[in-house]
Amino acid sequence: MRPALLCLSTAAIVLSAVAQDDPVFRENVQLVRILATVKDQSGALVGSLEKGDFEVRDNGVVQQVSVFERQTDQPLSVAVLIDNSGSTAKDLKYETDSVTRFVHVLLKESNPADAVALYSFNWEIVKQRGFTRNVPSIERALRSLRGDAGTSLYDAILLASRDIEDRQGRKVLVVVTDGGDTTSHSDFQRATEAAQLADAVIYPVLVVPITNEVGRNVGGENALTTISERTGGRVFAPSLGAALDQAFDQIIHDLRTQYLLAFYPKNVPPTQDRFHTLQISLADPQLQVKARNGYYGEALAAASGARMTSDPDGNSVRKPGKPPPPKPPIKRSSQN
């Protein structure tokens, strides 16, 4: 009886300690990966830093970087999302020609595991090609595109993010569009969350031939700027022709000069929000770093079967636990 009573007494002490209001720190076994690009004051990429030059904070808590690679050659999966809505019809040939050249250069001298997928979106999303290294196949799909009404931009980002989520290595979405969303089932918040969950970096290429704000979807352009900043990418706003090719060249240059940092979250107190804020800083204040601003991890609400989300103003809202909403429809190319 005495050993049994001792066990019960010990259990009571443990339960009492857990019941107190002291913060509970959990060590998450999830490896959080961060792709970062660094530039100097002139805008030139810097690729020679060491692990000690970076500091990573998770919800304000300094983390130990467990994995560090300079100019990482980890396998690269790039999903190209091209807007073939009615408003892009007259410029579509220029865009597809530039995308073709981009894919050729990207896969020419790369890791043999690198691959590209192609999606088109107007009122519907078509997965033209799954991840492949077959450049002629992608080129044929690009030549077959025709403009049609509607722009399901957020649906396209959400679906491509879910497709790329289980890929190994680096994950990138290149979104070629002329602006805002008009026909998506999803919204900005869901699209951004899907990209964050997939660890995908988003590079929007905004092909906007109109230079003044009249006739442009400035709100849509600002939304894409925000989603790129949150995932560690950057926006390009080229004109057609040589400037468009230069934008794709810059994306390739970024991808070849990326740092990979990864850590196991430690001593981070869970909050009522699944979203963990990341802060990446450099020892040299003259340099600027671009990287994702957070990830989705553990939250206090998980224990009660509820989930935390945010309203349009960014306020946390508690909702009953329920399965995620259904995916918007996607059409797959018969040649895929």
TAZIGI-V256282 format. One line per field, one symbol per residue. phi: phi as a letter, one per 20 degrees, with the letter a starting at -180 (. if undefined). psi: psi as a letter, one per 20 degrees, with the letter a starting at -180 (. if undefined). Layout:
phi: ???
psi: ???
This chain:
phi: .fffffffffffffffffffeffdeceeffeedcecdccefenffdcdfdgffdcdcdlnefdefecbcelgdfgddddeddfdfgfegfdffffffffgfgfgffefccggefbcdccdbcfcddefbffbdefgfffffffefcfbfnbefffffffffffegefeneccddddbdqeeccffecgfffffffffeleeddfdeecfeeeffndefffffffffffffdnebedceefnffffffffffffgfeceedcbbegcmeffdecfeeedcdcdfeffdcddbgerbececgfffdmdcdccegenefcecgfbfffffffcddffef
psi: hghghggggghggghgghirjqqppqopipopqppqqpqahijqqpkjqrhiiqpppokippqpohpppplqkqqpopopopolrhiighjhggghghhghgggggigmrpiiqqpqpqqpdirppngpaprjnghghgggghiqqqrqqnmghggggghghhihjqqbqpppooorjcrqhjqhragghgggggghikpppnpoonniphripiqnhghghghgghghhijaqqpmrrrchhghhghhhgggghikqqppqqoppkopqajphppppoprqhoiiqpqprqjarpbqqhhhhjjrqpaqrhjjqpppqqpqqqqqqqqpppqii.
